Amino acid sequence: MRNHFFRVVKRHALVLLAAAAAAASTLSNAQVAEVRVIVKSNQYLLRATAFDSLDALEEAVRTSRPSVVQLDGCGHEAARALKAATHRLSDQVLRIQVLNETALACRSGVVLAMPAIQRPAPALSDIDDAAVERYWQQTSP
């Protein structure tokens, strides 16, 4: 009788472990509904994190596995960064809008720390302008 009890407990424990492993796998592969990226001329903002690298932004976006990527460009000065992000994430479902630079989303965010003697925010350096222009020439009517 006691052996039967332990076999039943062991069997239920294995079933629970298998269910827990399946749940953990589902959670780790979970998809986020939407990520919103604020695009400025010198940085990208994603969930209160500032990126001065398009490579780093792309990695963060892909890691979150969004169903939609919302790109909000902040004024005409963000055109280069917005076009580059659109090119880099073109395999994602994108929703793109250009906001006035005085919009709340454009005024809020994270400021990248820099030494006092450094000039203000350098342009994003990991953008392949030639590849971005080719992409836009191919996709624009």
N, C-alpha and C positions, 0 to 999 in steps of 0.2 A: 504494500500500500504506500509506504514511504517512498519507494523507488518510482512508483507511478506519479506521485505528487511532484517529485523533482524533475521527471521527464516532461510533465505538463508545464511546469514553471520554465524549464529550459527552452521548450518549444515556443512558448509565448515571448520569452526574452529575445529569441532569435527573430521572431516576427516583428517585435517592436524595434529592434536594431535595424532591420531591413527597412522598415517604414521611416525611421529617423534618418537613415542614410539617403533614402529617396527624397525626403523633404529637404534635407540639406543641399542635395544636388539641385533641386528645383529652385531653391532660394539663391544659390550661387549663380545660376544661369538666368535669374530673373531679369526682366527687361524693364527699364524705366520708361514711363509714358512719354516724357518730353524733357529735354534739357534746353535751357535758354542761355545763349552766349551773347553777352554785350560786347560789341566789336568797336573798339576805339582805334585811333590811328597808330597808337604805340603799344596797345595791350588788348588782351582778350580777358573777359571776366566770366567765370563759370562757377556758380555756387559760392560766391564770396571769395574765390581764389583768383588771383591775377596771374596771367601767363604772358610773358613777353616772347614766347616761342610758339610758333604754329605747330611744331612737332609735338611739344608737350601738351598743347590744347587737344590736338588730334588724339593722342593717346588717352587723355582723360575722357574725352567724349566717347571713344570706342569702348573703353573699359566699362562705362555706364550702360552701354547697349540700349540707347534710346530708340523709341519707335519714331520720334520726330525730333529734329534739331531746329530750334528757333534761333535764327541769327538776326540780332538787332544792331544795325549799323548806326553809329552816332555821328550824323552829319556827313557832309561831303569829304571831310578830311579822312574819314575811315574807309573810303572807297577801296583803296589798295588792299587793306587788311580784310575787308568784307569779300572782295573778289577772290582773294587767296584762300580764305576759309571755305567759300563756296566750292572752289575748285578742289580743294583737298578733301572735302566731305561730300563730294558729288554722288557717291554711292549710297548716301543716306537720304531719308526723306527730309527735305529742307523746307522751312518756312522762313522767308527772308523779308525784312522790312527795314527801311531807313527812317530813323527818328531824327527829329531836330536835336541839335547838340545840347539844347536847354531842357530836353525831356528829363523827367525824374530818373529814369533808368540810366541815362547818360551822365547825370550829375552825381549819382551815387556810385558806390563801388569801392574797390580797394586801390590804394595808391601804392605803387611799388617804391620801396625804400631805396634811396640813393645817397651817396655822399654829397655834402653841401657844395663841393667844388665841381661836381659833374654837371654837365649841361642837362637840360630837361629831356626826359624820355626819348631815347634813341628810337629810330624806326625799327620795325621788326626785321630782323636780318635773315631769317631762315625761309624767306619767301622766294620762290623761283619765279621771278616776274615774267620771264620768257614763256615758261610752261603755262602760267596763269593766262597770259594773253592769248596763246594758242588755243587753250580751252575755251575762252570766251569768244574767240573768232569762230570756232567750230560750232558752238551751241547757240550763238546769236543769229537771228534771221537777217 
